């Protein structure tokens, strides 16, 4: 009788272990399935079809729609229809980058504008639309005589570079359209009006 009772107890313990094992396996499978299902969930987000420079109006033609799994970052990036028409880039958005909601704002909220300067010498080959640059100026003392160069604008972004025709023209100068803070406009225009020698130099960090 005692032996039979002990045998029954062992069977019950074995059954309990089997049940616990089955439950643990089921939980593990459910967890893996949840992870796989979440990874398969995608959202439609906007990417930039070209480099959009800070201060530029973001047009529909500048954007592409892609499906991507973002997870918890889903609210950071702009979905189709999320951007207000006429919005302006608050920073440079490189081509192919997901467009953050915070990177596009109302024109009234962006304190930048554009100026065009004619450089005294060649523009470095690394300078292109979206490049962050410093603008230096050597004041003209008299015709053809210039003083010591100084920083005119500490931070600007290139919107466009128009070099002259022919190799020699490119070596001499270029017209550079710059996005600058409104507080820097006066100094930049004064240097241009005075005929100062202006140079554009890549800043640390490249694009922004």
TORDRENNU-800752 format. One record per residue (C-alpha): residue in three letters; x, y, z. Coordinates in nm, 4 decimals. Layout:
<aa:ALA	east:X	north:Y	up:Z>
...
//
This chain:
<aa:UNK	east:0.0000	north:0.0000	up:0.0000>
<aa:UNK	east:0.2810	north:0.2413	up:0.0916>
<aa:UNK	east:0.4686	north:0.1557	up:-0.2276>
<aa:UNK	east:0.1573	north:0.2158	up:-0.4375>
<aa:UNK	east:0.1036	north:0.5589	up:-0.2744>
<aa:UNK	east:0.4682	north:0.6563	up:-0.3326>
<aa:UNK	east:0.4385	north:0.5519	up:-0.6980>
<aa:UNK	east:0.1280	north:0.7674	up:-0.7419>
<aa:UNK	east:0.3061	north:1.0662	up:-0.5852>
<aa:UNK	east:0.5949	north:1.0288	up:-0.8274>
<aa:UNK	east:0.3524	north:1.0231	up:-1.1199>
<aa:UNK	east:0.1845	north:1.3409	up:-0.9934>
<aa:UNK	east:0.5209	north:1.5155	up:-0.9594>
<aa:UNK	east:0.6194	north:1.4054	up:-1.3083>
<aa:UNK	east:0.2886	north:1.5317	up:-1.4486>
<aa:UNK	east:0.3401	north:1.8675	up:-1.2761>
<aa:UNK	east:0.6852	north:1.9018	up:-1.4255>
<aa:UNK	east:0.5508	north:1.8235	up:-1.7717>
<aa:UNK	east:0.2738	north:2.0801	up:-1.7335>
<aa:UNK	east:0.5190	north:2.3458	up:-1.6128>
<aa:UNK	east:0.7493	north:2.2671	up:-1.9050>
<aa:UNK	east:0.4669	north:2.2974	up:-2.1542>
<aa:UNK	east:0.3633	north:2.6322	up:-2.0041>
<aa:UNK	east:0.7200	north:2.7682	up:-2.0203>
<aa:UNK	east:0.7606	north:2.6575	up:-2.3829>
<aa:UNK	east:0.4278	north:2.8184	up:-2.4715>
<aa:UNK	east:0.5316	north:3.1468	up:-2.3091>
<aa:UNK	east:0.8640	north:3.1415	up:-2.4939>
<aa:UNK	east:0.6976	north:3.0741	up:-2.8289>
<aa:UNK	east:0.4446	north:3.3526	up:-2.7679>
<aa:UNK	east:0.7254	north:3.5963	up:-2.6844>
<aa:UNK	east:0.9187	north:3.5121	up:-3.0002>
<aa:UNK	east:0.6021	north:3.5451	up:-3.2083>
<aa:UNK	east:0.5310	north:3.8879	up:-3.0562>
<aa:UNK	east:0.8830	north:4.0080	up:-3.1401>
<aa:UNK	east:0.8601	north:3.8789	up:-3.4975>
<aa:UNK	east:0.5160	north:4.0335	up:-3.5449>
<aa:UNK	east:0.6374	north:4.3717	up:-3.4152>
<aa:UNK	east:0.9370	north:4.3609	up:-3.6507>
<aa:UNK	east:0.7034	north:4.3014	up:-3.9445>
<aa:UNK	east:0.4915	north:4.6073	up:-3.8676>
<aa:UNK	east:0.5934	north:4.8973	up:-4.0907>
<aa:UNK	east:0.4935	north:5.2614	up:-4.1187>
<aa:UNK	east:0.4943	north:5.5006	up:-4.4126>
<aa:UNK	east:0.7445	north:5.7836	up:-4.3558>
<aa:UNK	east:0.8900	north:6.0619	up:-4.5683>
<aa:UNK	east:1.2499	north:6.0699	up:-4.6881>
<aa:UNK	east:1.4282	north:6.3512	up:-4.8702>
<aa:UNK	east:1.4688	north:6.2963	up:-5.2441>
<aa:UNK	east:1.7546	north:6.5472	up:-5.2505>
<aa:UNK	east:1.9594	north:6.7496	up:-5.0050>
<aa:UNK	east:1.7228	north:7.0090	up:-4.8605>
<aa:UNK	east:1.9189	north:7.3031	up:-4.7267>
<aa:UNK	east:1.8195	north:7.4849	up:-4.4093>
<aa:UNK	east:1.5852	north:7.7709	up:-4.4926>
<aa:UNK	east:1.4493	north:7.6101	up:-4.8099>
<aa:UNK	east:1.0777	north:7.5535	up:-4.8586>
<aa:UNK	east:1.0044	north:7.1792	up:-4.8521>
<aa:UNK	east:0.8032	north:7.0879	up:-5.1609>
<aa:UNK	east:0.6215	north:6.7632	up:-5.2395>
<aa:UNK	east:0.8741	north:6.6940	up:-5.5177>
<aa:UNK	east:1.1536	north:6.6976	up:-5.2554>
<aa:UNK	east:1.0047	north:6.4003	up:-5.0698>
<aa:UNK	east:0.9579	north:6.0274	up:-5.1175>
<aa:UNK	east:0.7430	north:5.7806	up:-4.9214>
<aa:UNK	east:0.8981	north:5.4589	up:-4.7880>
<aa:UNK	east:0.7717	north:5.1777	up:-4.5683>
<aa:UNK	east:0.9967	north:5.1088	up:-4.2718>
<aa:UNK	east:0.9814	north:4.9446	up:-3.9290>
<aa:UNK	east:1.0559	north:5.2232	up:-3.6807>
<aa:UNK	east:0.9161	north:5.0822	up:-3.3582>
<aa:UNK	east:0.9234	north:5.3380	up:-3.0776>
<aa:UNK	east:1.0755	north:5.6008	up:-3.3130>
<aa:UNK	east:0.7582	north:5.6108	up:-3.5221>
<aa:UNK	east:0.6491	north:5.9489	up:-3.3805>
<aa:UNK	east:0.9825	north:6.1171	up:-3.4530>
<aa:UNK	east:0.9561	north:6.1104	up:-3.8310>
<aa:UNK	east:0.7023	north:6.2725	up:-4.0598>
<aa:UNK	east:0.4353	north:6.0556	up:-4.2191>
<aa:UNK	east:0.2703	north:6.1456	up:-4.5515>
<aa:UNK	east:0.0380	north:6.4411	up:-4.4963>
<aa:UNK	east:0.1960	north:6.5333	up:-4.1623>
<aa:UNK	east:0.3843	north:6.8407	up:-4.2873>
<aa:UNK	east:0.2109	north:7.1741	up:-4.3318>
<aa:UNK	east:0.2252	north:7.3163	up:-4.6873>
<aa:UNK	east:0.4919	north:7.5839	up:-4.7233>
<aa:UNK	east:0.7032	north:7.4488	up:-4.4390>
<aa:UNK	east:1.0722	north:7.5411	up:-4.4253>
<aa:UNK	east:1.3671	north:7.3218	up:-4.3305>
<aa:UNK	east:1.5059	north:7.4143	up:-3.9890>
<aa:UNK	east:1.8268	north:7.2251	up:-4.0660>
<aa:UNK	east:1.9861	north:7.0657	up:-4.3681>
<aa:UNK	east:1.8273	north:6.7285	up:-4.4486>
<aa:UNK	east:2.0659	north:6.5122	up:-4.6550>
<aa:UNK	east:1.9304	north:6.3149	up:-4.9493>
<aa:UNK	east:1.7807	north:5.9823	up:-4.8429>
<aa:UNK	east:1.7373	north:6.0761	up:-4.4760>
<aa:UNK	east:1.4098	north:6.0171	up:-4.2940>
<aa:UNK	east:1.2503	north:6.3575	up:-4.2431>
<aa:UNK	east:1.2084	north:6.4377	up:-3.8712>
<aa:UNK	east:0.8937	north:6.6291	up:-3.7819>
<aa:UNK	east:1.1093	north:6.8853	up:-3.5994>
<aa:UNK	east:1.3168	north:6.9501	up:-3.9140>
<aa:UNK	east:1.0314	north:7.1357	up:-4.0873>
<aa:UNK	east:0.8595	north:7.4415	up:-3.9431>
<aa:UNK	east:0.6647	north:7.7521	up:-4.0360>
<aa:UNK	east:0.8680	north:8.0200	up:-4.2209>
<aa:UNK	east:0.7974	north:8.2559	up:-3.9302>
<aa:UNK	east:0.9876	north:8.0227	up:-3.6967>
<aa:UNK	east:1.3076	north:8.0082	up:-3.9053>
<aa:UNK	east:1.5407	north:8.3029	up:-3.8468>
<aa:UNK	east:1.7564	north:8.2661	up:-4.1584>
<aa:UNK	east:1.7740	north:8.4184	up:-4.5035>
<aa:UNK	east:2.0006	north:8.4020	up:-4.8087>
<aa:UNK	east:2.2775	north:8.6251	up:-4.9392>
<aa:UNK	east:2.5065	north:8.5872	up:-5.2404>
<aa:UNK	east:2.8779	north:8.6593	up:-5.2100>
<aa:UNK	east:3.1442	north:8.6634	up:-5.4773>
<aa:UNK	east:3.4544	north:8.4892	up:-5.3527>
<aa:UNK	east:3.7985	north:8.6318	up:-5.4148>
<aa:UNK	east:3.9446	north:8.2896	up:-5.4908>
<aa:UNK	east:3.8453	north:7.9355	up:-5.5775>
<aa:UNK	east:3.5881	north:7.7563	up:-5.3626>
<aa:UNK	east:3.7179	north:7.4261	up:-5.2175>
<aa:UNK	east:3.5931	north:7.1193	up:-5.4022>
<aa:UNK	east:3.4347	north:6.9821	up:-5.0845>
<aa:UNK	east:3.1914	north:7.2741	up:-5.0722>
<aa:UNK	east:2.8505	north:7.1865	up:-5.2167>
<aa:UNK	east:2.4829	north:7.2510	up:-5.1323>
<aa:UNK	east:2.4276	north:7.1691	up:-4.7652>
<aa:UNK	east:2.7900	north:7.2233	up:-4.6599>
<aa:UNK	east:2.8442	north:7.4245	up:-4.3423>
<aa:UNK	east:3.1023	north:7.6970	up:-4.3961>
<aa:UNK	east:3.2750	north:7.9924	up:-4.2372>
<aa:UNK	east:3.2868	north:8.3178	up:-4.4319>
<aa:UNK	east:3.6104	north:8.5187	up:-4.4073>
<aa:UNK	east:3.6657	north:8.8710	up:-4.5287>
<aa:UNK	east:3.9787	north:9.0777	up:-4.5926>
<aa:UNK	east:3.8803	north:9.4473	up:-4.5879>
<aa:UNK	east:3.9845	north:9.6494	up:-4.8922>
<aa:UNK	east:4.2153	north:9.9337	up:-4.7787>
<aa:UNK	east:4.2529	north:10.0775	up:-5.1252>
<aa:UNK	east:4.2080	north:9.9453	up:-5.4741>
<aa:UNK	east:4.3737	north:9.6027	up:-5.4880>
<aa:UNK	east:4.5148	north:9.6331	up:-5.1349>
<aa:UNK	east:4.3523	north:9.4279	up:-4.8596>
<aa:UNK	east:4.3922	north:9.4048	up:-4.4852>
<aa:UNK	east:4.4184	north:9.1000	up:-4.2629>
<aa:UNK	east:4.1396	north:8.8418	up:-4.3110>
<aa:UNK	east:3.8853	north:8.8037	up:-4.0317>
<aa:UNK	east:3.5770	north:8.5912	up:-3.9765>
<aa:UNK	east:3.2756	north:8.7636	up:-4.1248>
<aa:UNK	east:3.0128	north:8.4935	up:-4.0616>
<aa:UNK	east:3.0977	north:8.2122	up:-3.8225>
<aa:UNK	east:2.8322	north:7.9740	up:-3.9480>
<aa:UNK	east:2.6531	north:7.9622	up:-4.2822>
<aa:UNK	east:2.5170	north:7.6902	up:-4.5084>
<aa:UNK	east:2.5760	north:7.6737	up:-4.8817>
<aa:UNK	east:2.2623	north:7.6656	up:-5.0940>
<aa:UNK	east:2.4295	north:7.6906	up:-5.4347>
<aa:UNK	east:2.7690	north:7.7510	up:-5.5958>
<aa:UNK	east:2.7934	north:7.9160	up:-5.9363>
<aa:UNK	east:3.1485	north:7.9082	up:-6.0697>
<aa:UNK	east:3.2570	north:8.1093	up:-6.3735>
<aa:UNK	east:3.2896	north:7.9505	up:-6.7155>
<aa:UNK	east:3.6249	north:7.7912	up:-6.7944>
<aa:UNK	east:3.9076	north:7.6653	up:-6.5763>
<aa:UNK	east:4.0684	north:8.0034	up:-6.5188>
<aa:UNK	east:3.7382	north:8.1560	up:-6.4100>
<aa:UNK	east:3.6863	north:7.8743	up:-6.1588>
<aa:UNK	east:4.0305	north:7.9384	up:-6.0156>
<aa:UNK	east:3.9546	north:8.3057	up:-5.9667>
<aa:UNK	east:3.6131	north:8.3257	up:-5.8011>
<aa:UNK	east:3.2613	north:8.1927	up:-5.7660>
<aa:UNK	east:2.9215	north:8.3252	up:-5.6690>
<aa:UNK	east:2.8064	north:8.1418	up:-5.3577>
<aa:UNK	east:2.4503	north:8.1572	up:-5.2291>
<aa:UNK	east:2.4583	north:8.1264	up:-4.8520>
<aa:UNK	east:2.1949	north:8.0702	up:-4.5865>
<aa:UNK	east:2.2829	north:8.2903	up:-4.2890>
<aa:UNK	east:2.1204	north:8.4087	up:-3.9703>
<aa:UNK	east:1.9360	north:8.7379	up:-4.0182>
<aa:UNK	east:2.1702	north:8.8961	up:-3.7654>
<aa:UNK	east:2.4634	north:8.8311	up:-4.0036>
<aa:UNK	east:2.3026	north:8.9854	up:-4.3126>
<aa:UNK	east:2.4155	north:9.3426	up:-4.2474>
<aa:UNK	east:2.7840	north:9.2520	up:-4.2090>
<aa:UNK	east:2.7780	north:9.0289	up:-4.5166>
<aa:UNK	east:2.6172	north:9.2933	up:-4.7378>
<aa:UNK	east:2.8524	north:9.5624	up:-4.6072>
<aa:UNK	east:3.1551	north:9.3502	up:-4.7013>
<aa:UNK	east:3.0137	north:9.2903	up:-5.0483>
<aa:UNK	east:2.9397	north:9.6599	up:-5.0992>
<aa:UNK	east:3.2897	north:9.7601	up:-4.9846>
<aa:UNK	east:3.4568	north:9.5242	up:-5.2296>
<aa:UNK	east:3.6256	north:9.3204	up:-4.9570>
<aa:UNK	east:3.7952	north:8.9923	up:-5.0496>
<aa:UNK	east:3.5546	north:8.7198	up:-4.9347>
<aa:UNK	east:3.6468	north:8.3526	up:-4.8877>
<aa:UNK	east:3.4273	north:8.0543	up:-4.8047>
<aa:UNK	east:3.5892	north:7.7784	up:-4.5963>
<aa:UNK	east:3.4344	north:7.4446	up:-4.4888>
<aa:UNK	east:3.3491	north:7.4411	up:-4.1190>
<aa:UNK	east:3.4118	north:7.1481	up:-3.8878>
<aa:UNK	east:3.1278	north:6.8977	up:-3.9099>
<aa:UNK	east:3.0445	north:6.9288	up:-4.2796>
<aa:UNK	east:2.6638	north:6.9377	up:-4.3113>
<aa:UNK	east:2.4083	north:7.0106	up:-4.0434>
//
